[in-house]
């Protein structure tokens, strides 16, 4: 909310406050504003504690930050810190530098397939073990696979 206020704008606000309220009333005004902010924070903290106590022991791990839609969706889809959908493996397998340089780079999953599978065990292993494509060479097309 206040992250887009720059240092020049803060200096401008301070100068305006000194001009409007005067240097003798400004410390009392700041003290009153800080007292109000403290009261609002204690009110919000007590309201959170009241809600937690009313929800009961089954909601003892309830976090109000989970009500933010972004964190709620992330927690529900990805299960918190776990990775049940395998996104971490996909993210680790991508090599962004080779994509930006137009260099063909095999992913880790393909390398793991070629190491673990024998050519006789799976018909998929033979195209994977093929040589990398040359520049401007089109990949082989299999009409039965699409």
Secondary structure, 3 states (H helix, E strand, C coil): CCCCCCHHHHHHHHHHHHHHHCHHHHHHHHHHHHHHHHHHHHHHHHHHHHHHHHHCHHHCCCCHHHHCHHHHHHHHHHCCCCCCCCHHHHHHHCCHHHHHCCCCCCCHHHHHHHHHCCCCCCCHHHHHCCCCCCCCCCCCCCCCCC
